Amino acid sequence: MTTSSLQLPARSGTGIRVFVMLASVATILTLTLAPRALVGPARGLFMRFAHLVANPVVEPMTYAQVESTLNALMFVPLGAALAILLSPRLWVLAPMIGFVLSIAVETLQSRIPGRVPDLGDVVWNSLGALAGAIVAGVLRLVALGLRRLRTRAVVTRGTDAARVTRR
């Protein structure tokens, strides 16, 4: 296998996709592996912001439910970016990669004082990566359908124009 076969396909927007994926991984690692003393104040600020902005949704939820939702939401961009970076046939790897990253994070948390690993986090993180991958897959299918419609419209117009000139 040559190194050129390992490269991502050259597509427009690949740079932004790679950036989103790397930013997602960096955010996940920072929020999950940084010492609690560093992340705690930012987390408290975010929770207050969430209550202000999304109060009707967040208010009836318990702290554990909000925590689980945030765990899932944290992995959505990663799942979406990976699914778009991978070929359409390999999109299913995106949630699997999210699952592996989540297992790695929870394993590392067991070695960091003040951090508490939780199997429930792995489940919610993986669901977030899956949701992101599904959204990306649906958007990819919609874009493909629109491209096909445009191509048919151009071909049809060209065929109609050829018929008119032949008469």
Backbone as CSV, one residue per row, in Angstrom:
resi,resn,N_x,N_y,N_z,CA_x,CA_y,CA_z,C_x,C_y,C_z
1,MET,0.845,-1.176,0.000,0.000,0.000,0.000,0.890,1.238,0.000
2,THR,0.667,2.113,-0.926,1.486,3.316,-1.014,0.934,4.384,-0.090
3,THR,1.763,5.386,0.183,1.306,6.468,1.044,0.221,7.286,0.374
4,SER,0.207,7.347,-0.955,-0.831,8.122,-1.626,-2.203,7.483,-1.447
5,SER,-2.285,6.161,-1.261,-3.579,5.518,-1.068,-4.125,5.756,0.338
6,LEU,-3.280,6.218,1.257,-3.725,6.511,2.612,-4.225,7.933,2.770
7,GLN,-4.011,8.775,1.775,-4.397,10.176,1.878,-5.897,10.333,1.700
8,LEU,-6.422,11.414,2.312,-7.831,11.752,2.124,-8.045,12.204,0.693
9,PRO,-9.241,11.938,0.134,-9.503,12.414,-1.216,-9.494,13.938,-1.253
10,ALA,-8.961,14.495,-2.338,-8.907,15.952,-2.472,-10.291,16.447,-2.849
11,ARG,-10.961,17.077,-1.896,-12.282,17.631,-2.122,-12.289,19.047,-1.589
12,SER,-13.158,19.851,-2.158,-13.242,21.210,-1.644,-13.789,21.161,-0.225
13,GLY,-13.246,21.969,0.634,-13.705,22.023,2.012,-13.067,21.003,2.936
14,THR,-12.132,20.200,2.452,-11.506,19.193,3.304,-10.780,19.856,4.464
15,GLY,-10.142,20.986,4.215,-9.403,21.682,5.274,-10.300,22.069,6.436
16,ILE,-11.475,22.594,6.132,-12.400,22.989,7.206,-12.915,21.761,7.942
17,ARG,-13.114,20.669,7.237,-13.573,19.428,7.875,-12.515,18.885,8.835
18,VAL,-11.275,18.912,8.395,-10.181,18.455,9.259,-10.068,19.376,10.470
19,PHE,-10.201,20.680,10.252,-10.144,21.645,11.357,-11.246,21.372,12.378
20,VAL,-12.482,21.147,11.913,-13.607,20.873,12.824,-13.342,19.594,13.609
21,MET,-12.839,18.572,12.939,-12.548,17.313,13.614,-11.464,17.505,14.682
22,LEU,-10.380,18.195,14.317,-9.293,18.414,15.281,-9.733,19.315,16.428
23,ALA,-10.525,20.340,16.129,-11.045,21.222,17.182,-11.965,20.444,18.117
24,SER,-12.760,19.527,17.561,-13.642,18.695,18.389,-12.834,17.821,19.332
25,VAL,-11.809,17.179,18.794,-10.962,16.316,19.627,-10.268,17.138,20.708
26,ALA,-9.740,18.295,20.353,-9.053,19.149,21.332,-10.014,19.599,22.435
27,THR,-11.224,19.976,22.054,-12.224,20.402,23.039,-12.596,19.248,23.963
28,ILE,-12.826,18.088,23.380,-13.182,16.907,24.179,-12.065,16.577,25.169
29,LEU,-10.836,16.550,24.694,-9.710,16.208,25.575,-9.521,17.248,26.672
30,THR,-9.694,18.518,26.328,-9.546,19.576,27.330,-10.623,19.466,28.397
31,LEU,-11.875,19.330,27.967,-12.979,19.289,28.924,-12.998,18.032,29.774
32,THR,-12.485,16.948,29.232,-12.579,15.679,29.956,-11.315,15.297,30.720
33,LEU,-10.176,15.850,30.328,-8.926,15.432,30.970,-8.230,16.527,31.770
34,ALA,-8.645,17.766,31.608,-8.030,18.846,32.382,-8.443,18.702,33.848
35,PRO,-7.598,19.185,34.754,-7.953,19.105,36.178,-9.275,19.819,36.469
36,ARG,-10.052,19.269,37.401,-11.357,19.834,37.762,-11.245,21.309,38.149
37,ALA,-10.165,21.669,38.825,-9.996,23.060,39.254,-9.966,24.012,38.061
38,LEU,-9.473,23.529,36.928,-9.398,24.349,35.729,-10.727,24.360,34.971
39,VAL,-11.357,23.205,34.857,-12.575,23.067,34.065,-13.828,23.465,34.855
40,GLY,-13.797,23.288,36.162,-14.971,23.539,37.011,-15.607,24.909,36.831
41,PRO,-14.838,26.000,36.933,-15.445,27.318,36.773,-16.072,27.525,35.380
42,ALA,-15.405,27.059,34.351,-15.953,27.190,32.988,-17.233,26.373,32.864
43,ARG,-17.250,25.213,33.473,-18.436,24.354,33.433,-19.613,25.027,34.147
44,GLY,-19.353,25.608,35.292,-20.401,26.313,36.036,-20.980,27.464,35.226
45,LEU,-20.100,28.211,34.566,-20.544,29.303,33.701,-21.416,28.783,32.564
46,PHE,-20.991,27.686,31.952,-21.760,27.108,30.854,-23.124,26.636,31.333
47,MET,-23.184,26.003,32.500,-24.462,25.517,33.035,-25.412,26.687,33.302
48,ARG,-24.895,27.788,33.838,-25.743,28.977,34.054,-26.235,29.524,32.716
49,PHE,-25.356,29.546,31.724,-25.727,30.007,30.380,-26.800,29.092,29.781
50,ALA,-26.636,27.791,29.950,-27.620,26.837,29.429,-28.986,27.063,30.070
51,HIS,-28.999,27.324,31.372,-30.271,27.586,32.051,-30.898,28.886,31.563
52,LEU,-30.079,29.883,31.277,-30.612,31.151,30.758,-31.186,31.008,29.358
53,VAL,-30.442,30.372,28.482,-30.814,30.283,27.074,-31.859,29.202,26.814
54,ALA,-31.679,28.056,27.422,-32.547,26.917,27.130,-33.404,26.538,28.331
55,ASN,-33.799,27.510,29.113,-34.530,27.244,30.353,-35.736,26.326,30.181
56,PRO,-36.612,26.546,29.183,-37.772,25.646,29.070,-37.378,24.182,28.851
57,VAL,-36.253,23.956,28.183,-35.810,22.585,27.934,-35.058,22.039,29.143
58,VAL,-34.205,22.848,29.733,-33.309,22.399,30.796,-34.004,22.349,32.163
59,GLU,-34.938,23.243,32.409,-35.560,23.361,33.731,-36.139,22.056,34.277
60,PRO,-36.909,21.293,33.480,-37.473,20.058,34.047,-36.460,18.909,34.168
61,MET,-35.250,19.107,33.656,-34.251,18.033,33.670,-33.493,18.012,34.989
62,THR,-33.115,16.819,35.408,-32.254,16.686,36.577,-30.819,17.027,36.163
63,TYR,-29.966,17.201,37.158,-28.562,17.486,36.866,-27.946,16.353,36.051
64,ALA,-28.278,15.112,36.401,-27.725,13.950,35.679,-28.188,13.945,34.220
65,GLN,-29.435,14.331,33.977,-29.941,14.382,32.602,-29.242,15.474,31.793
66,VAL,-29.029,16.623,32.413,-28.312,17.709,31.731,-26.889,17.262,31.434
67,GLU,-26.263,16.613,32.402,-24.897,16.105,32.244,-24.815,15.118,31.078
68,SER,-25.762,14.193,31.010,-25.779,13.204,29.933,-25.989,13.868,28.581
69,THR,-26.885,14.833,28.522,-27.154,15.561,27.279,-25.905,16.305,26.817
70,LEU,-25.224,16.939,27.755,-23.990,17.661,27.400,-22.912,16.697,26.907
71,ASN,-22.821,15.522,27.523,-21.852,14.522,27.052,-22.144,14.134,25.613
72,ALA,-23.411,13.920,25.296,-23.778,13.561,23.925,-23.478,14.716,22.968
73,LEU,-23.887,15.928,23.344,-23.680,17.090,22.468,-22.200,17.358,22.201
74,MET,-21.354,17.054,23.168,-19.922,17.285,23.009,-19.332,16.430,21.880
75,PHE,-19.916,15.261,21.618,-19.383,14.355,20.602,-20.077,14.471,19.240
76,VAL,-21.159,15.254,19.152,-21.865,15.410,17.873,-20.961,16.002,16.785
77,PRO,-20.259,17.117,17.044,-19.391,17.670,15.984,-18.304,16.690,15.533
78,LEU,-17.772,15.922,16.468,-16.746,14.938,16.116,-17.324,13.881,15.179
79,GLY,-18.481,13.334,15.525,-19.112,12.314,14.685,-19.433,12.844,13.304
80,ALA,-19.937,14.081,13.238,-20.281,14.682,11.940,-19.028,14.925,11.109
81,ALA,-18.004,15.512,11.709,-16.781,15.815,10.959,-16.118,14.537,10.444
82,LEU,-16.070,13.516,11.278,-15.471,12.249,10.842,-16.277,11.611,9.719
83,ALA,-17.604,11.626,9.849,-18.453,11.014,8.819,-18.291,11.719,7.480
84,ILE,-18.106,13.025,7.502,-17.928,13.775,6.252,-16.523,13.567,5.691
85,LEU,-15.538,13.431,6.564,-14.171,13.192,6.095,-14.012,11.811,5.466
86,LEU,-14.706,10.839,6.020,-14.612,9.469,5.509,-15.451,9.328,4.242
87,SER,-15.155,8.320,3.468,-15.950,8.076,2.261,-17.356,7.660,2.686
88,PRO,-18.339,7.828,1.793,-19.715,7.452,2.151,-19.843,5.995,2.617
89,ARG,-19.020,5.123,2.096,-19.076,3.704,2.513,-18.516,3.492,3.914
90,LEU,-17.640,4.372,4.353,-16.963,4.184,5.642,-17.511,5.070,6.758
91,TRP,-18.619,5.790,6.513,-19.141,6.713,7.517,-19.406,6.013,8.848
92,VAL,-19.723,4.716,8.812,-20.046,3.973,10.026,-18.856,3.922,10.996
93,LEU,-17.667,4.183,10.492,-16.488,4.223,11.369,-16.519,5.441,12.300
94,ALA,-17.214,6.503,11.906,-17.241,7.732,12.714,-17.749,7.475,14.136
95,PRO,-18.934,6.857,14.317,-19.350,6.594,15.698,-18.439,5.607,16.421
96,MET,-17.837,4.697,15.668,-16.907,3.745,16.294,-15.673,4.475,16.824
97,ILE,-15.179,5.436,16.050,-14.031,6.228,16.496,-14.421,7.050,17.723
98,GLY,-15.644,7.608,17.720,-16.145,8.333,18.891,-16.195,7.434,20.116
99,PHE,-16.642,6.203,19.933,-16.697,5.228,21.023,-15.291,4.946,21.565
100,VAL,-14.342,4.718,20.667,-12.959,4.425,21.081,-12.359,5.624,21.820
101,LEU,-12.604,6.831,21.315,-12.099,8.032,21.996,-12.722,8.154,23.386
102,SER,-14.000,7.867,23.489,-14.677,7.947,24.781,-14.113,6.933,25.776
103,ILE,-13.877,5.714,25.321,-13.261,4.685,26.182,-11.877,5.158,26.640
104,ALA,-11.110,5.732,25.713,-9.764,6.225,26.060,-9.854,7.332,27.106
105,VAL,-10.787,8.251,26.926,-10.945,9.356,27.873,-11.318,8.826,29.257
106,GLU,-12.283,7.933,29.311,-12.716,7.403,30.612,-11.596,6.605,31.274
107,THR,-10.803,5.888,30.493,-9.661,5.147,31.037,-8.632,6.119,31.610
108,LEU,-8.337,7.178,30.866,-7.377,8.168,31.360,-7.906,8.907,32.590
109,GLN,-9.219,9.146,32.642,-9.801,9.831,33.802,-9.593,9.033,35.092
110,SER,-9.512,7.725,34.971,-9.305,6.904,36.172,-7.935,7.156,36.792
111,ARG,-7.038,7.762,36.036,-5.682,8.035,36.520,-5.471,9.494,36.911
112,ILE,-6.505,10.321,36.768,-6.384,11.743,37.084,-7.127,12.020,38.388
113,PRO,-6.412,12.545,39.397,-7.080,12.836,40.673,-8.234,13.821,40.467
114,GLY,-9.355,13.528,41.107,-10.527,14.398,41.013,-11.441,14.067,39.841
115,ARG,-10.999,13.218,38.946,-11.823,12.820,37.791,-12.471,11.477,38.091
116,VAL,-13.708,11.331,37.659,-14.443,10.099,37.928,-14.903,9.493,36.609
117,PRO,-14.304,8.374,36.221,-14.748,7.719,34.993,-16.139,7.122,35.189
118,ASP,-16.913,7.078,34.115,-18.284,6.595,34.208,-18.660,5.903,32.901
119,LEU,-19.140,4.671,32.994,-19.558,3.927,31.814,-20.728,4.620,31.109
120,GLY,-21.575,5.287,31.881,-22.683,6.040,31.299,-22.190,7.131,30.356
121,ASP,-21.065,7.745,30.691,-20.478,8.768,29.814,-20.108,8.173,28.462
122,VAL,-19.571,6.956,28.478,-19.195,6.288,27.223,-20.433,6.109,26.353
123,VAL,-21.532,5.693,26.966,-22.773,5.490,26.220,-23.245,6.806,25.601
124,TRP,-23.312,7.862,26.411,-23.814,9.152,25.906,-22.871,9.771,24.885
125,ASN,-21.572,9.662,25.116,-20.603,10.173,24.149,-20.756,9.447,22.811
126,SER,-20.901,8.141,22.878,-21.045,7.339,21.660,-22.339,7.676,20.928
127,LEU,-23.419,7.891,21.684,-24.682,8.302,21.061,-24.544,9.653,20.372
128,GLY,-23.776,10.550,20.981,-23.532,11.856,20.354,-22.767,11.720,19.048
129,ALA,-21.730,10.886,19.049,-20.955,10.660,17.820,-21.836,10.019,16.750
130,LEU,-22.694,9.089,17.157,-23.615,8.452,16.220,-24.601,9.469,15.640
131,ALA,-25.150,10.313,16.494,-26.093,11.343,16.025,-25.414,12.279,15.024
132,GLY,-24.195,12.703,15.325,-23.456,13.568,14.404,-23.208,12.896,13.070
133,ALA,-22.839,11.616,13.112,-22.579,10.870,11.879,-23.855,10.702,11.057
134,ILE,-24.971,10.451,11.733,-26.243,10.307,11.014,-26.660,11.622,10.371
135,VAL,-26.541,12.715,11.104,-26.876,14.030,10.533,-25.999,14.312,9.311
136,ALA,-24.712,14.041,9.431,-23.801,14.254,8.294,-24.183,13.364,7.119
137,GLY,-24.544,12.116,7.408,-24.953,11.198,6.340,-26.211,11.669,5.635
138,VAL,-27.185,12.147,6.396,-28.426,12.663,5.794,-28.120,13.890,4.943
139,LEU,-27.309,14.796,5.458,-26.945,15.989,4.685,-26.201,15.605,3.411
140,ARG,-25.345,14.603,3.499,-24.611,14.127,2.322,-25.580,13.570,1.276
141,LEU,-26.581,12.804,1.722,-27.575,12.247,0.800,-28.419,13.345,0.150
142,VAL,-28.798,14.345,0.927,-29.571,15.466,0.385,-28.741,16.200,-0.662
143,ALA,-27.476,16.464,-0.353,-26.599,17.149,-1.313,-26.440,16.328,-2.588
144,LEU,-26.287,15.025,-2.446,-26.160,14.150,-3.610,-27.438,14.190,-4.448
145,GLY,-28.587,14.138,-3.807,-29.861,14.215,-4.514,-30.016,15.528,-5.262
146,LEU,-29.627,16.627,-4.625,-29.701,17.942,-5.287,-28.767,18.012,-6.488
147,ARG,-27.566,17.449,-6.351,-26.623,17.431,-7.483,-27.199,16.635,-8.650
148,ARG,-27.813,15.508,-8.340,-28.409,14.680,-9.399,-29.561,15.408,-10.087
149,LEU,-30.375,16.101,-9.300,-31.477,16.869,-9.893,-30.950,17.955,-10.823
150,ARG,-29.908,18.659,-10.378,-29.313,19.709,-11.217,-28.734,19.119,-12.497
151,THR,-28.063,17.977,-12.369,-27.478,17.328,-13.548,-28.569,16.923,-14.527
152,ARG,-29.661,16.343,-14.013,-30.775,15.969,-14.887,-31.376,17.186,-15.570
153,ALA,-31.504,18.276,-14.821,-32.084,19.495,-15.391,-31.205,20.022,-16.519
154,VAL,-29.900,20.003,-16.342,-28.972,20.481,-17.368,-29.036,19.569,-18.582
155,VAL,-29.037,18.260,-18.357,-29.098,17.299,-19.463,-30.413,17.458,-20.215
156,THR,-31.516,17.595,-19.490,-32.823,17.760,-20.118,-32.867,19.034,-20.945
157,ARG,-32.353,20.134,-20.398,-32.320,21.396,-21.144,-31.477,21.248,-22.405
158,GLY,-30.351,20.571,-22.293,-29.479,20.354,-23.449,-30.158,19.498,-24.502
159,THR,-30.875,18.487,-24.095,-31.602,17.606,-25.016,-32.717,18.376,-25.706
160,ASP,-33.459,19.181,-24.938,-34.537,19.990,-25.515,-33.985,20.983,-26.527
161,ALA,-32.864,21.599,-26.217,-32.244,22.568,-27.124,-31.805,21.874,-28.420
162,ALA,-31.276,20.660,-28.302,-30.836,19.918,-29.492,-32.038,19.555,-30.363
163,ARG,-33.163,19.205,-29.757,-34.375,18.880,-30.519,-34.866,20.099,-31.301
164,VAL,-34.838,21.253,-30.653,-35.340,22.481,-31.293,-34.477,22.832,-32.499
165,THR,-33.157,22.709,-32.374,-32.263,23.088,-33.495,-32.350,22.105,-34.633
166,ARG,-32.724,20.840,-34.383,-32.849,19.851,-35.441,-34.110,20.066,-36.279
167,ARG,-35.130,20.676,-35.744,-36.396,20.853,-36.457,-36.243,21.822,-37.523
